[in-house]
């Protein structure tokens, strides 16, 4: 292993070496040891999170492989063809003609508040092409796409990949300092949805729409100086910022139903113009989920209790409750607002109850709810038994708030408020006229 590819052992050795040097110099204040311990704790938390993400992705990948799809085709021929064409022209087309014009849009939209400007100066994807694991034709195509494909895609760059990202900090924060970040490796893996619209004339492809079916697995190595040194994505603070940046970029723009739309006609005829757009779909409803409590949880710790929490997913939206310590009857009492993008999708809410441990969290059971069956605006209060385990129940309430229903409700509330104001105005007018009549009669008498 290259020493620049740091593991938790490298971090531990570096901290111990630094502490030894400081002690030799006479700097042995307890605060230094506390900071070293805090640093190692943060590093361990990062590596644990990265391992958990990898295991979750492998579980989803294995589940997809076990699923029987009669219309799934082998794509060895496609991988063989891409492997031959990639170094000749395909890498140049992918990096220089497609990604270089698109990446600045993402950098401008998702750059952190600490950065005033972020520019990609150089991009080379390396000699390894993307590989495809399966190909499936979806018979029900959305909108006006003539062909919709679902592909399993994996891109693991070789050691010759290089990309240079220049970031200028804000003057108030970093005095306008400019820093370079060198991306030396990248791993992207997930299910890709491709929609194609054909034409009767050249270039015969009118539009291509691309998105991920669910948030993909993504890892990259970023080094600060000429592609050498420690991977800065592993440093506490920076790792969390990069993870959040990538999660926002993928989930808000590149995960279904949001799509990257490529106008092939404009790309071929006038490539200097903006030939791509990001299609962000409007929501059709929200799910108000109330995670109330649990009962009869499986004892998972040595003390006969558990530290349960609930992790849920609906489409690309993920959430997690707080951890309830040392109990078999947790009281979460939390509320989540989950977006619904389309009623044509399955919209199955998957809930997993887990026991929080130091390294690996134990599974306490799972259950699922079809949200499409709960439309109408009523509050559905239910107890659900946990599957894949012999004990455990969770108490939840689900209310589907459709956008049209919400608009009608708001409209009726506004009309009701206007009617109340009008009645109040008439009452005031009648009261004023009554008082005026009394004053006139008093003056006459």
Secondary structure, DSSP 8 states (H G I E B T S, - for coil): --TTS--HHHHHHHHHHHHHHHHHTT---HHHHHHHHHHHHHHHHHHHHHHHHHHHHHHHHHHHHHS--TTEE--HHHHHHHHHHIIIIIHHIIIIIIIHHHHHHHHHHH--TTEEEEEEEEEE--S---EEEEEEE-SS--TT-SEEEEEEEEEE--TT-EEEEEEEE-HHHHTT-EEEEEEEEEEEEEEEEEEEEE-SSTTSEEEEEEEESS--EEEEEEEEETTEEEEGGGSTTHHHHHHHHHHHHIIIIIBTT-EEEEEHHHHHH-TTS--EEEE-----EEEEEEEEEEES----STTS---EEEEEEETTEEEE-----S-SS-EEEEEEEEEE--SSS--EEEEEEEE--SSS-EEEEEEEEEGGGG-SS-EEEEEEE-BSSSS-EEEEEEEEEEHHHHHHHHHHHHHHHHHHHHHHHHHHHHHHHHHHHHHHHHHH-
